[in-house]
Amino acid sequence: MKKQFFLLCIFCMLIFSIAKSQTNKRYVYYFDADFSSVEKSKAVILGEGSYENGAFRLNCYSINRDKLLLTAFCTDSSLSKFNGLYTSFHPNGNKEEEGNYKNGSKEGLWQKWDSLQRKVDSTVYLNDQPLLSTKFSYYKNGILNYYSTKDSLLDTYISVSYTKEGVKSSEVFFQGQKGIIQRLTDNGIVIDSVFTREEKEATFPGGEKAWRGYLERNLDPSVPVNRRAPPGTYNVLIQFIVEKDGSIIDVVALTSYGYGMEEEAIRIIKKGPKWIPAAQYGRNVKAYRRQPLTFVVGRQ
């Protein structure tokens, strides 16, 4: 009897030792910008994990560990499924997104904020499916531009827009695909019926693949080389508007590397063909687009 009791104690101590070892163990992960696993030399994100009270907690940082990017709970150290509270952060440290996972699926209330901590999304999920979702957009002055609410159970959609002064300018209500738009003008309320709530982004003829092909064929990569730019990789960013008729207007550079790079990028975007315009509620609308273009200057 004493021998059996002794063996039982040894077994319990062994189990406790293994559990304690697992709890104290630290796991390290290396990810690229898309959170795909990569070797250390190619990583831009550092992940650190450990078990806490039976749950596996993961913290992800920028590679030099100066910024916390997200904290989440997973089913185990394989990181195959999120399970529990998930919180991500903007580069300035403000909260970006927060909600709960249940065995890999979003569950309950999920919320998103912009970098200024203004709420931009609030969605209730059941088994990873959105049931009720409200989105918010703001002007640069901080005034609410619009909010929209989609109820998947009732199949309704409501959107209310405001001017930069905070005055309501329009209201949209859909039941299924049939809807009513109310526009508030100086002469009163203008009511119009619409028969689709489909929204489409502006697209280049032939799609994204054709757009990339156009840029690759027409961009002159030798421009910064000929102007003696220092060696390096330059990610130029261009913003433009696709008009209701598909024409390109207001092409401006959001970067200023110089050496002719911004001018070259603007040139090829301006000379391109008309786009297929964006559409909202079955009608063409203006759309903003930002296009990155990369120039590489090697060492001579």
Beta strands, then each sheet from edge to edge (+ up, - down):
strand 1: 27-31
strand 2: 45-52
strand 3: 55-62
strand 4: 68-74
strand 5: 82-89
strand 6: 95-102
strand 7: 105-113
strand 8: 119-126
strand 9: 129-138
strand 10: 144-151
strand 11: 156-162
strand 12: 168-175
strand 13: 178-185
strand 14: 188-194
strand 15: 199-200
strand 16: 232-242
strand 17: 248-253
strand 18: 278-280
strand 19: 283-285
strand 20: 287-297
sheet 1: 1+ 2- 3+ 4- 5+ 6- 7+ 8- 9+ 10- 11+ 12- 13+ 14-
sheet 2: 15+ 18- 19+
sheet 3: 17+ 16- 20+
end
